[in-house]
Amino acid sequence: MALFKKRAAGKPGEWYYCLVHQKVEEGPECPAKDRFGPYASREEAQHAMDTAQERNQEWENDPRWHDAAARGEDDDR
């Protein structure tokens, strides 16, 4: 008996963005390592890369991530 069941099909209404195929999928078609999601709607999944870019930009500009430089410490520990 297998310890983990492989889910053959996703649930209707779960939307994912596949990073390999660069397309929106309803229910996971590709492995988890290759996708973002789940999203509540197709439209949210279509904007997954924009959302990721916006969040990366916010984190890059967040002073809490750069507090070592402000104290004069080396970030490359």
PyRosetta script that sets phi, psi and omega in degrees:
from pyrosetta import init, pose_from_sequence

init()
pose = pose_from_sequence("MALFKKRAAGKPGEWYYCLVHQKVEEGPECPAKDRFGPYASREEAQHAMDTAQERNQEWENDPRWHDAAARGEDDDR")
pose.set_psi(1, 132.3)
pose.set_omega(1, -180.0)
pose.set_phi(2, -74.0)
pose.set_psi(2, 142.4)
pose.set_omega(2, 178.1)
pose.set_phi(3, -75.0)
pose.set_psi(3, -34.6)
pose.set_omega(3, -177.9)
pose.set_phi(4, -121.4)
pose.set_psi(4, 130.8)
pose.set_omega(4, 177.1)
pose.set_phi(5, -88.4)
pose.set_psi(5, 135.9)
pose.set_omega(5, 175.0)
pose.set_phi(6, -86.4)
pose.set_psi(6, 122.7)
pose.set_omega(6, 179.6)
pose.set_phi(7, -75.7)
pose.set_psi(7, 116.3)
pose.set_omega(7, -174.9)
pose.set_phi(8, -72.7)
pose.set_psi(8, -37.4)
pose.set_omega(8, -177.3)
pose.set_phi(9, -137.7)
pose.set_psi(9, 148.9)
pose.set_omega(9, 178.6)
pose.set_phi(10, -79.3)
pose.set_psi(10, 172.2)
pose.set_omega(10, 178.0)
pose.set_phi(11, -82.7)
pose.set_psi(11, 138.6)
pose.set_omega(11, 174.1)
pose.set_phi(12, -58.8)
pose.set_psi(12, 137.1)
pose.set_omega(12, 179.8)
pose.set_phi(13, 94.3)
pose.set_psi(13, -7.6)
pose.set_omega(13, 172.3)
pose.set_phi(14, -94.0)
pose.set_psi(14, 124.5)
pose.set_omega(14, -177.0)
pose.set_phi(15, -115.7)
pose.set_psi(15, 141.2)
pose.set_omega(15, -178.0)
pose.set_phi(16, -133.2)
pose.set_psi(16, 157.3)
pose.set_omega(16, 172.3)
pose.set_phi(17, -115.5)
pose.set_psi(17, 119.2)
pose.set_omega(17, 179.9)
pose.set_phi(18, -83.8)
pose.set_psi(18, 122.0)
pose.set_omega(18, -179.3)
pose.set_phi(19, -74.4)
pose.set_psi(19, -28.1)
pose.set_omega(19, -179.5)
pose.set_phi(20, -75.5)
pose.set_psi(20, -50.1)
pose.set_omega(20, -176.3)
pose.set_phi(21, -90.8)
pose.set_psi(21, -8.9)
pose.set_omega(21, -179.5)
pose.set_phi(22, 52.1)
pose.set_psi(22, 53.5)
pose.set_omega(22, 179.3)
pose.set_phi(23, -147.0)
pose.set_psi(23, 160.9)
pose.set_omega(23, 177.7)
pose.set_phi(24, -86.5)
pose.set_psi(24, 138.3)
pose.set_omega(24, 179.4)
pose.set_phi(25, -127.1)
pose.set_psi(25, 139.7)
pose.set_omega(25, 171.5)
pose.set_phi(26, -93.0)
pose.set_psi(26, 118.8)
pose.set_omega(26, -172.1)
pose.set_phi(27, 75.2)
pose.set_psi(27, 147.8)
pose.set_omega(27, -177.1)
pose.set_phi(28, -71.3)
pose.set_psi(28, 120.3)
pose.set_omega(28, 175.1)
pose.set_phi(29, -100.2)
pose.set_psi(29, -31.3)
pose.set_omega(29, -177.2)
pose.set_phi(30, -106.8)
pose.set_psi(30, 162.7)
pose.set_omega(30, 179.9)
pose.set_phi(31, -59.9)
pose.set_psi(31, 153.4)
pose.set_omega(31, -177.5)
pose.set_phi(32, -58.0)
pose.set_psi(32, -32.8)
pose.set_omega(32, -179.0)
pose.set_phi(33, -66.9)
pose.set_psi(33, -15.5)
pose.set_omega(33, -176.1)
pose.set_phi(34, -109.7)
pose.set_psi(34, 15.7)
pose.set_omega(34, -175.7)
pose.set_phi(35, -146.1)
pose.set_psi(35, 157.3)
pose.set_omega(35, 170.9)
pose.set_phi(36, -106.0)
pose.set_psi(36, 146.6)
pose.set_omega(36, 175.2)
pose.set_phi(37, 134.9)
pose.set_psi(37, -178.1)
pose.set_omega(37, 10.7)
pose.set_phi(38, -83.0)
pose.set_psi(38, 154.5)
pose.set_omega(38, 175.6)
pose.set_phi(39, -113.7)
pose.set_psi(39, 156.0)
pose.set_omega(39, -177.2)
pose.set_phi(40, -75.4)
pose.set_psi(40, -24.4)
pose.set_omega(40, -177.7)
pose.set_phi(41, -142.7)
pose.set_psi(41, 162.6)
pose.set_omega(41, 176.8)
pose.set_phi(42, -61.2)
pose.set_psi(42, -39.6)
pose.set_omega(42, -178.1)
pose.set_phi(43, -62.8)
pose.set_psi(43, -41.5)
pose.set_omega(43, 177.4)
pose.set_phi(44, -61.9)
pose.set_psi(44, -43.5)
pose.set_omega(44, -179.6)
pose.set_phi(45, -64.9)
pose.set_psi(45, -35.3)
pose.set_omega(45, 179.2)
pose.set_phi(46, -64.2)
pose.set_psi(46, -26.2)
pose.set_omega(46, -178.6)
pose.set_phi(47, -102.6)
pose.set_psi(47, 19.1)
pose.set_omega(47, -176.4)
pose.set_phi(48, -58.9)
pose.set_psi(48, -43.3)
pose.set_omega(48, -178.5)
pose.set_phi(49, -68.8)
pose.set_psi(49, -37.5)
pose.set_omega(49, 176.3)
pose.set_phi(50, -63.6)
pose.set_psi(50, -43.6)
pose.set_omega(50, 179.0)
pose.set_phi(51, -61.9)
pose.set_psi(51, -44.3)
pose.set_omega(51, 179.3)
pose.set_phi(52, -62.9)
pose.set_psi(52, -42.0)
pose.set_omega(52, 179.3)
pose.set_phi(53, -64.6)
pose.set_psi(53, -41.8)
pose.set_omega(53, 178.0)
pose.set_phi(54, -62.9)
pose.set_psi(54, -43.9)
pose.set_omega(54, 179.7)
pose.set_phi(55, -66.2)
pose.set_psi(55, -40.8)
pose.set_omega(55, 177.4)
pose.set_phi(56, -61.2)
pose.set_psi(56, -41.0)
pose.set_omega(56, 179.1)
pose.set_phi(57, -64.6)
pose.set_psi(57, -42.5)
pose.set_omega(57, 177.7)
pose.set_phi(58, -61.1)
pose.set_psi(58, -44.7)
pose.set_omega(58, -179.7)
pose.set_phi(59, -66.4)
pose.set_psi(59, -38.7)
pose.set_omega(59, 179.7)
pose.set_phi(60, -63.2)
pose.set_psi(60, -33.1)
pose.set_omega(60, -178.4)
pose.set_phi(61, -96.0)
pose.set_psi(61, 3.1)
pose.set_omega(61, 179.8)
pose.set_phi(62, -78.8)
pose.set_psi(62, 118.7)
pose.set_omega(62, -177.1)
pose.set_phi(63, -62.6)
pose.set_psi(63, -22.3)
pose.set_omega(63, 178.3)
pose.set_phi(64, -65.1)
pose.set_psi(64, -25.7)
pose.set_omega(64, 178.9)
pose.set_phi(65, -82.5)
pose.set_psi(65, -12.8)
pose.set_omega(65, -176.5)
pose.set_phi(66, -119.7)
pose.set_psi(66, 25.6)
pose.set_omega(66, -176.4)
pose.set_phi(67, -69.7)
pose.set_psi(67, -25.7)
pose.set_omega(67, 178.8)
pose.set_phi(68, -65.2)
pose.set_psi(68, -40.4)
pose.set_omega(68, 178.9)
pose.set_phi(69, -65.7)
pose.set_psi(69, -36.3)
pose.set_omega(69, 179.8)
pose.set_phi(70, -66.7)
pose.set_psi(70, -28.7)
pose.set_omega(70, 179.1)
pose.set_phi(71, -88.6)
pose.set_psi(71, -2.5)
pose.set_omega(71, -179.2)
pose.set_phi(72, 84.4)
pose.set_psi(72, 14.8)
pose.set_omega(72, 179.0)
pose.set_phi(73, -90.5)
pose.set_psi(73, 159.1)
pose.set_omega(73, 179.0)
pose.set_phi(74, -83.6)
pose.set_psi(74, 128.1)
pose.set_omega(74, -180.0)
pose.set_phi(75, -75.9)
pose.set_psi(75, -16.4)
pose.set_omega(75, -174.6)
pose.set_phi(76, -93.7)
pose.set_psi(76, 49.4)
pose.set_omega(76, 179.7)
pose.set_phi(77, -73.9)
pose.dump_pdb("model.pdb")
